């Protein structure tokens, strides 16, 4: 058959990663042999920051007007209770993306719903576990109210607790509409953290607030006294490239490294950069993985045999840039390979040194429910969509 597979794509706004959605779609095509590009077409629908009404309207348009074969794009787990339909059997195949700012939901999803997650919560859990084992004593966390609204800091905390932490100080910078940025308050928070005598500090910021934090941390002199750990986003190329010459060393956890010297990662980079003409990113990785997952079931998708597609996706794994991956929440996500890295930023460049392999959380671990209960903010926009 020559039927074109229509992929409806929820396309959010991100001031932090403007190309995140385009990278996913280009990554998808980069995974396919050129002759197969003609069989897939994306239908992007803008959903602003990914809130309830814009997402529901986009899904209805994609389903009822465009009659897409696959629903995809960025979607927060927090929206699922509002959009999971009672007639889910009439939904097309769903293959969504998230950064892993939330743990997967505790309730089962319909059989035709799949997620490709970057699993930030796993990286944070491994980072907290390693930090407590490495530095001991008492840790502290400093974060924006935005980052505090997700499961990221709770995952770090749980990892540290499992490693023996008895106490972790939490500092959340509240939102103040009269203050344009956090520069004016950071030094006060850092001074309090220094006086509290902690043994390590974990910072959780994104976008410009991450840049402001790095500058304040250096100016405070804490870089000579308290080891710093940062979120995977704060250790990403988009942030590190903007703090050159700052002269800092800190630690983070990585779920995918551009320099990873595996056959699959080298193949991915070559294919993506040849297709898209730009450097590959973690979002391109996720789109590429989707292409690897859906290509083998193209004939079944063209025939409308969605049950066969679902059975395949539940039972199979792909071997891609991040190693072995699967996409069915109900059948346990494959645990990611986590690397703890020491990052040095100086002399107009930065370097990443592998320190240790991190320990990921067991899927459906007993702490899942604790972490869900600790988050009361209910942010519905996907992480970085601000």
One Martini backbone bead per residue (centre of mass of N, CA, C, O) as a GRO file, in nm:
protein
  386
    1UNK     BB    1   0.100   0.034   0.015
    2UNK     BB    2   0.061   0.419  -0.021
    3UNK     BB    3  -0.019   0.528   0.236
    4UNK     BB    4  -0.043   0.811   0.429
    5UNK     BB    5   0.083   0.899   0.738
    6UNK     BB    6  -0.081   1.072   0.988
    7UNK     BB    7   0.076   1.320   1.208
    8UNK     BB    8  -0.019   1.452   1.494
    9UNK     BB    9   0.114   1.769   1.641
   10UNK     BB   10   0.201   1.894   1.944
   11UNK     BB   11   0.292   2.248   1.940
   12UNK     BB   12   0.489   2.416   2.144
   13UNK     BB   13   0.607   2.670   2.337
   14UNK     BB   14   0.970   2.774   2.349
   15UNK     BB   15   1.214   2.988   2.475
   16UNK     BB   16   1.447   2.772   2.529
   17UNK     BB   17   1.344   2.557   2.282
   18UNK     BB   18   1.244   2.641   1.975
   19UNK     BB   19   1.333   2.341   1.828
   20UNK     BB   20   1.200   2.091   1.961
   21UNK     BB   21   0.983   2.001   1.751
   22UNK     BB   22   1.157   2.002   1.494
   23UNK     BB   23   1.362   1.791   1.598
   24UNK     BB   24   1.165   1.558   1.616
   25UNK     BB   25   1.071   1.549   1.320
   26UNK     BB   26   1.356   1.524   1.196
   27UNK     BB   27   1.436   1.271   1.356
   28UNK     BB   28   1.230   1.086   1.231
   29UNK     BB   29   1.332   1.105   0.935
   30UNK     BB   30   1.632   1.017   0.998
   31UNK     BB   31   1.539   0.707   1.057
   32UNK     BB   32   1.468   0.698   0.758
   33UNK     BB   33   1.454   0.603   0.465
   34UNK     BB   34   1.413   0.805   0.201
   35UNK     BB   35   1.180   0.632   0.062
   36UNK     BB   36   0.983   0.674   0.336
   37UNK     BB   37   0.901   0.975   0.364
   38UNK     BB   38   0.629   0.968   0.185
   39UNK     BB   39   0.456   0.805   0.426
   40UNK     BB   40   0.491   1.080   0.597
   41UNK     BB   41   0.283   1.326   0.783
   42UNK     BB   42   0.277   1.629   0.937
   43UNK     BB   43   0.042   1.792   1.186
   44UNK     BB   44   0.073   2.083   1.317
   45UNK     BB   45  -0.029   2.207   1.652
   46UNK     BB   46  -0.074   2.478   1.828
   47UNK     BB   47  -0.039   2.496   2.216
   48UNK     BB   48   0.149   2.680   2.328
   49UNK     BB   49   0.205   2.571   2.670
   50UNK     BB   50   0.005   2.312   2.714
   51UNK     BB   51  -0.280   2.347   2.787
   52UNK     BB   52  -0.592   2.233   2.805
   53UNK     BB   53  -0.753   2.382   2.577
   54UNK     BB   54  -0.542   2.369   2.347
   55UNK     BB   55  -0.514   2.059   2.345
   56UNK     BB   56  -0.810   1.977   2.301
   57UNK     BB   57  -0.847   2.132   2.035
   58UNK     BB   58  -0.620   1.992   1.877
   59UNK     BB   59  -0.719   1.701   1.900
   60UNK     BB   60  -0.992   1.744   1.763
   61UNK     BB   61  -0.881   1.842   1.492
   62UNK     BB   62  -0.702   1.594   1.427
   63UNK     BB   63  -0.929   1.382   1.442
   64UNK     BB   64  -1.198   1.526   1.293
   65UNK     BB   65  -1.044   1.667   1.042
   66UNK     BB   66  -0.764   1.508   0.968
   67UNK     BB   67  -0.755   1.208   1.042
   68UNK     BB   68  -0.540   1.079   1.209
   69UNK     BB   69  -0.323   0.802   1.285
   70UNK     BB   70  -0.140   0.992   1.477
   71UNK     BB   71  -0.067   1.096   1.801
   72UNK     BB   72   0.143   1.375   1.898
   73UNK     BB   73   0.379   1.517   2.105
   74UNK     BB   74   0.347   1.734   2.367
   75UNK     BB   75   0.271   1.588   2.699
   76UNK     BB   76   0.118   1.601   2.999
   77UNK     BB   77   0.024   1.397   3.256
   78UNK     BB   78  -0.176   1.611   3.391
   79UNK     BB   79  -0.389   1.588   3.136
   80UNK     BB   80  -0.513   1.301   3.121
   81UNK     BB   81  -0.786   1.323   3.286
   82UNK     BB   82  -0.906   1.532   3.058
   83UNK     BB   83  -0.838   1.348   2.773
   84UNK     BB   84  -0.935   1.083   2.847
   85UNK     BB   85  -1.141   0.883   2.688
   86UNK     BB   86  -1.418   0.678   2.686
   87UNK     BB   87  -1.344   0.632   2.360
   88UNK     BB   88  -1.040   0.519   2.318
   89UNK     BB   89  -1.086   0.313   2.080
   90UNK     BB   90  -1.126   0.572   1.871
   91UNK     BB   91  -0.848   0.629   1.886
   92UNK     BB   92  -0.559   0.676   1.788
   93UNK     BB   93  -0.249   0.650   1.785
   94UNK     BB   94  -0.032   0.714   2.071
   95UNK     BB   95   0.279   0.933   2.058
   96UNK     BB   96   0.444   1.077   2.309
   97UNK     BB   97   0.611   1.356   2.477
   98UNK     BB   98   0.870   1.386   2.740
   99UNK     BB   99   1.107   1.490   2.995
  100UNK     BB  100   1.036   1.385   3.296
  101UNK     BB  101   0.901   1.581   3.519
  102UNK     BB  102   0.721   1.332   3.552
  103UNK     BB  103   0.587   1.074   3.665
  104UNK     BB  104   0.418   0.829   3.603
  105UNK     BB  105   0.127   0.719   3.635
  106UNK     BB  106  -0.065   0.505   3.855
  107UNK     BB  107  -0.244   0.457   3.617
  108UNK     BB  108  -0.378   0.313   3.357
  109UNK     BB  109  -0.357   0.298   3.014
  110UNK     BB  110  -0.436   0.281   2.720
  111UNK     BB  111  -0.314   0.070   2.476
  112UNK     BB  112  -0.268   0.331   2.258
  113UNK     BB  113  -0.057   0.449   2.472
  114UNK     BB  114   0.249   0.637   2.423
  115UNK     BB  115   0.590   0.706   2.555
  116UNK     BB  116   0.860   0.943   2.515
  117UNK     BB  117   1.109   0.967   2.757
  118UNK     BB  118   1.375   1.136   2.931
  119UNK     BB  119   1.373   1.098   3.243
  120UNK     BB  120   1.448   1.314   3.466
  121UNK     BB  121   1.376   1.163   3.729
  122UNK     BB  122   1.603   0.955   3.700
  123UNK     BB  123   1.843   1.149   3.698
  124UNK     BB  124   1.781   1.279   3.974
  125UNK     BB  125   1.792   1.029   4.145
  126UNK     BB  126   2.087   0.952   4.075
  127UNK     BB  127   2.213   1.220   4.173
  128UNK     BB  128   2.124   1.205   4.471
  129UNK     BB  129   2.253   0.933   4.535
  130UNK     BB  130   2.545   1.015   4.466
  131UNK     BB  131   2.581   1.270   4.643
  132UNK     BB  132   2.549   1.129   4.918
  133UNK     BB  133   2.782   0.925   4.880
  134UNK     BB  134   3.007   1.142   4.817
  135UNK     BB  135   2.941   1.381   5.055
  136UNK     BB  136   2.731   1.371   5.251
  137UNK     BB  137   2.535   1.466   5.490
  138UNK     BB  138   2.403   1.782   5.403
  139UNK     BB  139   2.172   1.910   5.188
  140UNK     BB  140   2.074   2.135   4.912
  141UNK     BB  141   1.800   2.326   4.766
  142UNK     BB  142   1.769   2.537   4.468
  143UNK     BB  143   1.466   2.701   4.342
  144UNK     BB  144   1.218   2.751   4.147
  145UNK     BB  145   0.879   2.753   4.126
  146UNK     BB  146   0.874   2.600   3.863
  147UNK     BB  147   1.056   2.351   3.930
  148UNK     BB  148   0.887   2.282   4.197
  149UNK     BB  149   0.623   2.176   4.021
  150UNK     BB  150   0.773   1.911   4.002
  151UNK     BB  151   0.950   1.587   4.032
  152UNK     BB  152   1.255   1.651   4.048
  153UNK     BB  153   1.326   1.716   4.349
  154UNK     BB  154   1.196   1.459   4.470
  155UNK     BB  155   1.387   1.259   4.330
  156UNK     BB  156   1.647   1.355   4.455
  157UNK     BB  157   1.563   1.315   4.748
  158UNK     BB  158   1.511   1.007   4.728
  159UNK     BB  159   1.799   0.930   4.647
  160UNK     BB  160   1.932   1.041   4.906
  161UNK     BB  161   1.774   0.879   5.114
  162UNK     BB  162   1.867   0.595   5.013
  163UNK     BB  163   2.180   0.691   5.086
  164UNK     BB  164   2.124   0.837   5.399
  165UNK     BB  165   1.968   1.083   5.427
  166UNK     BB  166   1.829   1.307   5.686
  167UNK     BB  167   1.879   1.597   5.540
  168UNK     BB  168   1.711   1.862   5.337
  169UNK     BB  169   1.732   2.165   5.209
  170UNK     BB  170   1.465   2.393   5.103
  171UNK     BB  171   1.470   2.639   4.831
  172UNK     BB  172   1.215   2.874   4.729
  173UNK     BB  173   1.156   3.095   4.476
  174UNK     BB  174   0.932   3.319   4.449
  175UNK     BB  175   0.687   3.474   4.289
  176UNK     BB  176   0.742   3.814   4.143
  177UNK     BB  177   0.593   4.054   3.945
  178UNK     BB  178   0.800   4.300   4.046
  179UNK     BB  179   1.032   4.095   3.953
  180UNK     BB  180   1.210   4.027   3.661
  181UNK     BB  181   1.426   3.873   3.844
  182UNK     BB  182   1.669   3.677   4.054
  183UNK     BB  183   1.927   3.844   4.117
  184UNK     BB  184   1.844   4.006   4.387
  185UNK     BB  185   1.804   3.714   4.568
  186UNK     BB  186   2.038   3.506   4.549
  187UNK     BB  187   2.249   3.599   4.761
  188UNK     BB  188   2.073   3.545   5.008
  189UNK     BB  189   2.040   3.241   4.966
  190UNK     BB  190   2.346   3.170   4.956
  191UNK     BB  191   2.411   3.274   5.238
  192UNK     BB  192   2.226   3.079   5.393
  193UNK     BB  193   2.356   2.820   5.288
  194UNK     BB  194   2.637   2.869   5.402
  195UNK     BB  195   2.545   2.895   5.709
  196UNK     BB  196   2.417   2.593   5.725
  197UNK     BB  197   2.636   2.369   5.648
  198UNK     BB  198   2.655   2.228   5.382
  199UNK     BB  199   2.779   1.964   5.147
  200UNK     BB  200   2.557   2.035   4.921
  201UNK     BB  201   2.431   2.163   4.595
  202UNK     BB  202   2.109   2.196   4.437
  203UNK     BB  203   2.018   2.313   4.117
  204UNK     BB  204   1.688   2.457   3.984
  205UNK     BB  205   1.694   2.574   3.654
  206UNK     BB  206   1.580   2.782   3.376
  207UNK     BB  207   1.722   2.948   3.148
  208UNK     BB  208   1.795   3.257   3.267
  209UNK     BB  209   1.806   3.152   3.563
  210UNK     BB  210   2.053   2.975   3.522
  211UNK     BB  211   2.248   3.204   3.452
  212UNK     BB  212   2.209   3.364   3.713
  213UNK     BB  213   2.308   3.149   3.905
  214UNK     BB  214   2.598   3.105   3.808
  215UNK     BB  215   2.686   3.394   3.864
  216UNK     BB  216   2.618   3.402   4.171
  217UNK     BB  217   2.785   3.160   4.261
  218UNK     BB  218   3.057   3.282   4.182
  219UNK     BB  219   3.037   3.555   4.343
  220UNK     BB  220   3.002   3.415   4.634
  221UNK     BB  221   3.229   3.166   4.657
  222UNK     BB  222   3.100   2.869   4.671
  223UNK     BB  223   3.290   2.715   4.466
  224UNK     BB  224   3.508   2.680   4.720
  225UNK     BB  225   3.294   2.514   4.932
  226UNK     BB  226   3.040   2.400   4.752
  227UNK     BB  227   2.912   2.159   4.592
  228UNK     BB  228   2.774   2.125   4.260
  229UNK     BB  229   2.440   2.055   4.140
  230UNK     BB  230   2.266   1.987   3.832
  231UNK     BB  231   2.061   1.980   3.593
  232UNK     BB  232   2.040   1.867   3.278
  233UNK     BB  233   1.967   2.142   3.158
  234UNK     BB  234   2.213   2.304   3.294
  235UNK     BB  235   2.408   2.084   3.116
  236UNK     BB  236   2.347   2.195   2.848
  237UNK     BB  237   2.438   2.343   2.562
  238UNK     BB  238   2.248   2.596   2.584
  239UNK     BB  239   2.395   2.681   2.857
  240UNK     BB  240   2.706   2.635   2.837
  241UNK     BB  241   2.745   2.833   2.587
  242UNK     BB  242   2.669   3.094   2.797
  243UNK     BB  243   2.927   3.028   3.028
  244UNK     BB  244   3.182   3.112   2.931
  245UNK     BB  245   3.455   3.177   3.148
  246UNK     BB  246   3.349   3.119   3.451
  247UNK     BB  247   3.496   2.901   3.627
  248UNK     BB  248   3.355   2.598   3.662
  249UNK     BB  249   3.248   2.325   3.878
  250UNK     BB  250   3.030   2.039   3.817
  251UNK     BB  251   2.730   1.838   3.847
  252UNK     BB  252   2.568   1.566   3.659
  253UNK     BB  253   2.308   1.411   3.465
  254UNK     BB  254   2.302   1.163   3.198
  255UNK     BB  255   2.106   1.022   2.911
  256UNK     BB  256   2.268   1.198   2.688
  257UNK     BB  257   2.560   1.210   2.475
  258UNK     BB  258   2.705   1.345   2.206
  259UNK     BB  259   2.993   1.179   2.259
  260UNK     BB  260   2.890   0.911   2.225
  261UNK     BB  261   3.078   0.599   2.132
  262UNK     BB  262   2.850   0.467   1.953
  263UNK     BB  263   2.709   0.333   1.685
  264UNK     BB  264   2.420   0.457   1.720
  265UNK     BB  265   2.509   0.753   1.772
  266UNK     BB  266   2.673   0.798   1.514
  267UNK     BB  267   2.441   0.738   1.321
  268UNK     BB  268   2.247   0.951   1.415
  269UNK     BB  269   2.420   1.204   1.369
  270UNK     BB  270   2.465   1.163   1.070
  271UNK     BB  271   2.164   1.155   0.980
  272UNK     BB  272   2.064   1.420   1.102
  273UNK     BB  273   2.281   1.625   0.991
  274UNK     BB  274   2.220   1.558   0.696
  275UNK     BB  275   1.914   1.629   0.698
  276UNK     BB  276   1.912   1.915   0.881
  277UNK     BB  277   2.192   2.089   0.915
  278UNK     BB  278   2.233   2.022   1.230
  279UNK     BB  279   2.270   1.982   1.545
  280UNK     BB  280   2.215   1.755   1.767
  281UNK     BB  281   1.958   1.652   1.999
  282UNK     BB  282   1.749   1.527   2.232
  283UNK     BB  283   1.500   1.567   2.048
  284UNK     BB  284   1.612   1.413   1.808
  285UNK     BB  285   1.637   1.147   1.953
  286UNK     BB  286   1.330   1.105   2.009
  287UNK     BB  287   1.241   1.107   1.711
  288UNK     BB  288   1.421   0.876   1.617
  289UNK     BB  289   1.291   0.662   1.799
  290UNK     BB  290   1.015   0.676   1.667
  291UNK     BB  291   1.108   0.582   1.389
  292UNK     BB  292   1.214   0.302   1.484
  293UNK     BB  293   0.931   0.207   1.595
  294UNK     BB  294   0.735   0.259   1.325
  295UNK     BB  295   0.861   0.135   1.069
  296UNK     BB  296   0.799  -0.182   1.107
  297UNK     BB  297   0.464  -0.086   1.103
  298UNK     BB  298   0.370   0.035   0.832
  299UNK     BB  299   0.181  -0.177   0.698
  300UNK     BB  300  -0.023  -0.187   0.936
  301UNK     BB  301  -0.091   0.116   0.937
  302UNK     BB  302  -0.199   0.131   0.643
  303UNK     BB  303  -0.430  -0.093   0.710
  304UNK     BB  304  -0.539  -0.035   1.017
  305UNK     BB  305  -0.368  -0.235   1.220
  306UNK     BB  306  -0.349  -0.142   1.538
  307UNK     BB  307  -0.322  -0.398   1.708
  308UNK     BB  308  -0.045  -0.480   1.590
  309UNK     BB  309   0.103  -0.223   1.672
  310UNK     BB  310   0.057  -0.247   1.976
  311UNK     BB  311   0.188  -0.523   2.018
  312UNK     BB  312   0.466  -0.438   1.921
  313UNK     BB  313   0.523  -0.197   2.120
  314UNK     BB  314   0.500  -0.371   2.380
  315UNK     BB  315   0.731  -0.601   2.293
  316UNK     BB  316   0.935  -0.390   2.197
  317UNK     BB  317   1.260  -0.266   2.101
  318UNK     BB  318   1.504  -0.020   2.082
  319UNK     BB  319   1.827   0.068   1.924
  320UNK     BB  320   1.983   0.361   2.020
  321UNK     BB  321   2.142   0.641   2.139
  322UNK     BB  322   2.027   0.532   2.442
  323UNK     BB  323   1.964   0.254   2.362
  324UNK     BB  324   1.739   0.081   2.529
  325UNK     BB  325   1.389   0.106   2.427
  326UNK     BB  326   1.058   0.197   2.550
  327UNK     BB  327   0.677   0.301   2.545
  328UNK     BB  328   0.526   0.139   2.785
  329UNK     BB  329   0.395   0.208   3.081
  330UNK     BB  330   0.238  -0.066   3.149
  331UNK     BB  331   0.541  -0.221   3.075
  332UNK     BB  332   0.775  -0.076   3.159
  333UNK     BB  333   1.023   0.110   3.157
  334UNK     BB  334   1.323   0.141   3.060
  335UNK     BB  335   1.604   0.178   3.208
  336UNK     BB  336   1.832   0.409   3.221
  337UNK     BB  337   2.136   0.531   3.129
  338UNK     BB  338   2.346   0.672   3.381
  339UNK     BB  339   2.554   0.968   3.399
  340UNK     BB  340   2.806   1.096   3.589
  341UNK     BB  341   2.918   1.439   3.570
  342UNK     BB  342   3.201   1.644   3.515
  343UNK     BB  343   3.201   2.001   3.483
  344UNK     BB  344   3.397   2.226   3.280
  345UNK     BB  345   3.408   2.594   3.278
  346UNK     BB  346   3.642   2.729   3.039
  347UNK     BB  347   3.804   2.890   2.802
  348UNK     BB  348   3.554   2.888   2.593
  349UNK     BB  349   3.476   2.607   2.736
  350UNK     BB  350   3.385   2.253   2.772
  351UNK     BB  351   3.376   1.966   2.997
  352UNK     BB  352   3.318   1.599   3.017
  353UNK     BB  353   3.330   1.376   3.300
  354UNK     BB  354   3.324   1.059   3.385
  355UNK     BB  355   3.249   0.923   3.708
  356UNK     BB  356   2.967   0.753   3.698
  357UNK     BB  357   2.730   0.519   3.733
  358UNK     BB  358   2.408   0.539   3.770
  359UNK     BB  359   2.107   0.492   3.972
  360UNK     BB  360   1.812   0.374   3.899
  361UNK     BB  361   1.485   0.346   3.932
  362UNK     BB  362   1.252   0.141   4.000
  363UNK     BB  363   0.983   0.040   3.866
  364UNK     BB  364   0.739   0.091   4.091
  365UNK     BB  365   0.840   0.206   4.327
  366UNK     BB  366   0.757   0.296   4.648
  367UNK     BB  367   0.813   0.618   4.587
  368UNK     BB  368   0.604   0.708   4.383
  369UNK     BB  369   0.372   0.804   4.570
  370UNK     BB  370   0.533   1.012   4.727
  371UNK     BB  371   0.600   1.198   4.489
  372UNK     BB  372   0.313   1.259   4.402
  373UNK     BB  373   0.229   1.383   4.688
  374UNK     BB  374   0.452   1.627   4.685
  375UNK     BB  375   0.283   1.739   4.435
  376UNK     BB  376   0.067   2.046   4.413
  377UNK     BB  377   0.070   2.236   4.156
  378UNK     BB  378  -0.015   2.133   3.851
  379UNK     BB  379   0.150   2.160   3.615
  380UNK     BB  380   0.066   2.143   3.255
  381UNK     BB  381   0.320   2.216   3.133
  382UNK     BB  382   0.570   2.135   2.974
  383UNK     BB  383   0.883   2.121   3.010
  384UNK     BB  384   1.011   2.433   2.879
  385UNK     BB  385   0.710   2.561   2.828
  386UNK     BB  386   0.788   2.923   2.852
   0.00000   0.00000   0.00000
